């Protein structure tokens, strides 16, 4: 008789450690090359800088060995590489600002935010032992998200920066609440959709090849649509509006596999944005910059013109295929080169080849997140991991699409690359959640050991059977313990990856 040997699942921590060495070499090497390109010599603090980054990466690696030994071994090194390249580019832009304005601005702050972000990720991994715990707070997460989105509109703490009211400021502390609202909304969407997905997927009539939802089921999408359009109108922020609505439609598709929801969502957002552009001048100005960027009248506007966008395009064009090299470009000519337009800055000095390499790192990060969504055994985890992986990819698309004039320019920042404490902290939490879910997805499931052909039955089993009367009825087996029964999940998602 053939026997099946149990498959030993490797934790992957050794692979992760090797990849971390490569990721740190990329980040620290970029920092050294910036010094060579701008000052003609390696920065004197390169060893201390490298030791600091290595210490942060190693600390989080040790936390994973302790709390999530089966977590995906690629997610952390990919994130460290992106964060390291971002720090090097921000330092390079600081050098340019120092030469022009006489002081440094952003690099030291971004390094501090990186340290806090890694610490926050470690805290999430230590305290959150099971991602399914978050499902208990589905509607609490919704309330938290709505409060965070409304905070910039509160007089006294809400702050308008270049027309967009997306910041809050309390004393010397400032924050962009929408970056954390996307985390709370991902938890809410996952909890809501895993409970109601059957109604959203199966009910409704068919029209033109699409299965349309019932009118009563449109409530959630109408609420999210109204919220995203409200952000666009009242906070004057196209990027956050597009990000949040895209997250909901993507998670709705993951839960139901109905293309009609995607089509309906795109039509609703496009219609709402077109209406807002025809009614509100600040929305119309965004579309005017996008469509008529090269028009001299639009370019020469002091406020709200296309000068920033056009200079970013010319900077990327001057980089060509292989770039000017670290420290050899002029990213300081573009406003907000360290945040909104860091993609243009990297495109100038690393060229199209370097920019594609960085985008491929985002593809890898998204793919590993989606793989965790496929592998995890509960429906809530599938939707949460899929939504978080999508939001990273979607935010990259919105930023890169705006800088390259594929879509209207937004105020979002590129995850891990761009300057910004709120964005960096929120994205490190996303990484921590993906690591936690991937640990559950890759962890071997406990299995009952079968008997060998020559192994006797356990003592007492036959005796217990002999004591039963001849007319005894077999005891019914509860459904949750029956062979082939569904796992312990109220509504397991069976559509994503074919796993329940």
N, C-alpha and C positions, 0 to 999 in steps of 0.2 A: 504494500500500500504506500502510495506517495505521501510524503509529509511536507508541510509548508513551514519553512523556517521563518521566524519573526524578523521583520526588517528593522534594523537599527537606524534610527533617525539621528543624524549628526546635528549638533547644536549650531554649528557654523560660527562659533566665536573665534576660532583660530583663523578662519577665512576673513572675518571682519577685522581682526587685528592687522592682518597683512594688507588689506585694502585701506585701512586707516593710515598706515605708513605711506602709501601712495598718495592718498588725499592730502596728508600734511605736507608731503614733498611738493605737491602742486601749489598749495596756498603759500607756504614759506618761500618756495622758489619764485613765485610771482612777486612777493614782497621784496626779495633781493634784487630781482630784475628791475623793479621800479627804481630802486636806489641807483643801480648802475646806469639806467637810462636818463635819470634826471640829475644826479650828482656825480656820476662817473665812478662811483664806488659802492660797494655793498653797505647798507645801513649799519651803523655800529651796534645797534641793539637787535640785530637779526637773530642771534642765538637766544636771547631772552624772549623775544617774540615767538620764536619757534617752540621754545620750551613751554611757554604759556599755552599756546594752542594745543600742543601735544598733551599737556596736563589736563586740559578740558576734555579732549577726546578720550583720553585714557580713563578719566574718572567716569564718564558716561558709559564707556565700554565695561568697566567693572560693575557698574550698577546693573547693566544688562546681564552680566554673568550671574549676578546675585538674584535679581527679581524677574528677569525674562530671558532665561538661557536659550530658548528656542526662537527668539525673535529673528526677523529677517536680517541676514548679515550684510546686506548691500545698502540698506536705507541710511544708516548712520554715516558710513564713509562718503556716500554721494552728497549728503547734506554738509558734511565737513568740508568737502572740496568746494562746493558752491559758496559757502560762507567764507572760506579762505580767499577765494578769488575776489569776492565782493570787498573784503577788507583791504586787499592789495589795491584795488581800483580806487576805493575811497581815499586811501593814503596817497595815491598818485594825484588825485584831484586836489587834495589838500596841499600838496607841494606846489601845484600850479597856483592855487589861491594865495599861498604864502608868498610866492614870488611877485604876485600882482598886488595883493592887499596887505602883506606884512604879517599875517597871522594864520595859524591853523584852525580848522573848524570842526571837522567831523570824525576823523579816524579814531581818536582816543575814545570818543563817546560811543562809536559803533563797537569798539572792542569791549567796552563795559557792558553794552547791551547784549553782546554775544555771550559774555560770561553769565549774565543773569538769565538769558534764554536757555543755556545749557543746564544751569541749576534748576530752572523751572521744569525742563523736560525730565531731569532726574527725579524731581519731586513728584511729578505725575506718575512715573514708573514705580516709585516706591509706595505711594499711597493708593493708587488704583490697581488693585490686584486682579480685578476682573472687569473687563469693559462693559459687561452686561449690567453692572451696577448703575451705569448712566441712564439706562432705560427707565428706572424709577423716577427720574427727574425730567420726563419728556415735556410736560407742560410748564414746569418751573423754568426749563431752558428757553421755552418760547417767551415767557414773561421777561426773563433776563435779556434776551435778544432785543425785544421791543423797547425796553428801558434804555439799553445801550444805544440803539439807533436814535432814540428821541433826545438823548442827553445834549448833543450839540445845539439843539433848538432852545434849550433852557437859558433864559437871560442870566447873565452874570458869569456863567462858566462856559457857554458856547462861544467859540471864536471863529470868525470868518477869515480865511487865508486865501488871498487872490480870488475872491468871489465864491469859493466853496466853503460852506459851513459844516465841516466834518471833524472839527477839533474841539476838545474841551481843555480848559486851562484852569488849574487851581494853584495859585502862587507861582512857583517856578516849575511846576510839574505840568506837562501837557501830554495828551493821549488822543489817539484816533480810535474811538470806541467801535467803529464798524469792523475793525480787524478781529476783535474778540466776539462781536455779534455773529460773525460767520461760523464760529465754532459752536456757539449755542444753537444757532439755527440748524446746523448739521445734526446735532443730537436730537433736536425736536423733530426734524423731518424724518430721521431714521425711526424714532419711536412711533410717530404718527403713521407712517406709511407701512410699517411692518404689521400694524394692527388693522389697517383699512385697505390693504392692497387688493384683497379679493373683490371688494366692492368697486374699487377704481378700475380693476382690470377686466372684470367680466360683465358688468352691467353696461347697458347703452345700446344704441342702434348703429347700424353701418350705413355710411354714406360715402360714395366715390372711393370705395376701397378702404376707407378708414372707419374704425369702430369708435364712434363718438361717445363721450361720457354723458351720463344723464345730467339734467340741469341741477338736480339736488347735490350732485357730486362735484360741482364746479366751485363750491364754497371755498375750499382751501386755496385753490389756485387763484381765485379772485382776490382773496385776502393778501396773498403774497404779491400778486400783481399790483394791487393798490398800494401796498407798502413800498415796493420798488419804484413805482412812479412817484410816490410821495417823496422819497429820498431824492429823486431826480429834480423835482420841482422845488421843494423847500430847502434842501441842503445844496442844491446845484451841483450834484456829484453824479455824473453819468457812470463812472467806473464802479462805485459801490452798488448802484442800482442794477447794472448789468451783471455784476458778480453774484449778488444774492438771488436774483431771479433765475439766472442760469444754473445755480446750485440746486434750486428746488426742482426745476424741470428735469435736470439730469437724474436726480434721485428718484423722481416720479417715474421716469423711464426705466431705471434699474429695478424698481419694485414691480412694475406692471408689464414691461416689455411692449407697451402700446405706443406705436409711432404717432398716433393721433394726439397724444399729450404733448409731444415735442412740437408738432406742427401748430397746435393750438397755442402753445406757449410763445413760440416765435412770432406768430401773427399778433398776439395780444401785446407783446412788448414792442414790436415794430409800430403797431398802430398807436400805442400810448406815447412812444417817443416822438412819432411824427406829429401827433396832436400837441405835445408839449413844445416842440420846436416852432409850431405855427402860432402859439399863444405867448410863450415866454421868451424874452429877448436873449437871456443868457444861454438858454438851450440852443436857440437858433445860431448864436455866435459859434458854438462848438462845431456845428455842422458846416457853417460857412468856412471856418478855418480848415476843416477836413476837405471840403470840395474845391475850395479856391485858394489853396495855400500859396501858390505861386503868383497870385494877383498882387501887384504892387500896393494897391490900397489896403488889402488885408495884411500884407507883410509889414507895412509901415505903421500899423496901429501900435500905439505905445502900450495899451492895455488890451489884452484879448486878441492880439494879432498872431500871425503864423510864423513870426521870426524864430521862435524857439524850435518849432517843428522843422522848418527849412534848414536851419543851421545844423540840427541833428542829422538830417538826411545828407547834407553835404559832408559832414564829418565821417559818416559811414562810407560815403562814396570815396573819400580820400584814403580810407583804410584799404580799400581794394580787397583782394583775395586773401592776403596774408597779414595785412595790417601794417601800421607804421612801427610797431614795436612798443613795449612798455616804456612809458616816459617820453615818447617821441611825438605824440600827437598834441592837439590843442583842445582837449575836452572842456576847458574852462570857458570857451567861447559860447557854450550852450548853457542857458539858465537851468538850474537844478540838475546839473550833470551828475551829481552824486546820488540822486533819488529817482525822480521821474524819468530821467534820460540816461541812466547808467548803462542801458543797453546800447544806446548810440555811442557812449564813451568807450565801451568795450569793443564795439564794432569798428571804431576808428583805430584802436591800437592793436587789436588782435585779428582784425580782418573778418571776412566772411567765414573762413575756416575755423577760427577760434570761437566765433559766435555760434556756429552750428555745433561745435563740440560742447559748449555750455548748454545749448538747447537739448542735446542728447542726454545730458545729465538729468534734466527735468523729465525727459521721456523715461529714463530708467527709474527715477523716483516714482513717477506715476504708475509705471508698469508693476513695480514691486508692491505698491499700495493696492492695485487692482488684483494682484495675485493673492494678497492676504484676504481680500474680500471674497475671492473664489474659494479659498481653502478653509475659512472659518466656518464653524458648524451651526451658528445661530443666525437667524434672519436679521436681527438688529445689528450684529457685528458686520454682516455683509453690506448692509446699506450704509452704515457709518464709515467703514473703510473705503467703500466705493465713492461716497460723497466727498470725503476728505482728500482722496487722491485726485478726484476730478477738480476740486476747487483749486488745487495747486496748478494743475495743467491749464485750467480756464483762466486763472489770474495771469499766467505767463502769456497766454494767447491775447488777452485784452491789452496787456502792456506792450508786447512786441507788435501787435497789430496796430496800436495807436502810434507808436514811434515810426513805423514804416508806412503809415497812411493807408493801411488796409481797412481800418475802422476809425471812427472819430477818436481823437486823443482823450485819454482819461487821466485821472489823478492817482491811479493805483501804482504801487511800487512792485518791482520784481522780487519775488520771494528769495530771501537769503543774500541776494546780491546788493540790493539798493539800501541806502541809508534810511534808517527809521526804526525807532525802538518798538513801537506798537506792532508793526509788521513782523519784525524779527521774533519777538516774544510769541506772538500768535502762531507763527509757522513752526517754531520749535515745539510748541504744544501739539501741533498737528503731527509732527514727526514722532513725538512720544506716544500718541494715541495709535498711530500706525504700527509702531514697534510693539505695543501692548497687544493689539489685535493679531499681528502676525505671529506673536509668541503662542497664542491660543490656536492659530491655524496650523502651525508647524509642529506643535506638541503632540507626541503620540497619544492616540486615544486609548484609554484602558480597555483591555480585552480579557474576556473570560478564558481561562486555560482549559483546553479540551483534554480528554483522556487518551492515552496511548492505547493501541489495540491490545497489548498484553498487560495493561494496568487494571487491577481489580477496582470495583466500585468502592466509594468511601464507606467506612464502617457505619452501620446503622441505617443506611439507605434502604437495603433490602428488608431489614427487620421492621422498619416503619411501614413499608408497603405491605408486609405480611399481616400486620395487625389490623389492616382495613377490612371491613366486611366485604363479602363477595358482591353485594349490590351497591357498594359505595359509588357515588357519582364523582367524576373528576372535578377538582376544585377549579373554578374559573380563574384564569390569569388576567390580572388587571391590564388594561390596554397599554399603560405606560411601561409595563415590564414585558410585554409580549415581543416575540421575535419580529423584527421589521417595523416596530412601532416608531413613531416620530420622536425625535429628541425632546427634552424638557424645555419646550419653548411654546408659548401660547400660539404664536403664528409664525412658524418657521418659514423663511423664504426658500422656496425650492427652485426658483427660476434662475437665480444668479449662479452660474457655474454648475447647475444641476445637483447641488448639494443642499441638504436640509439640516 
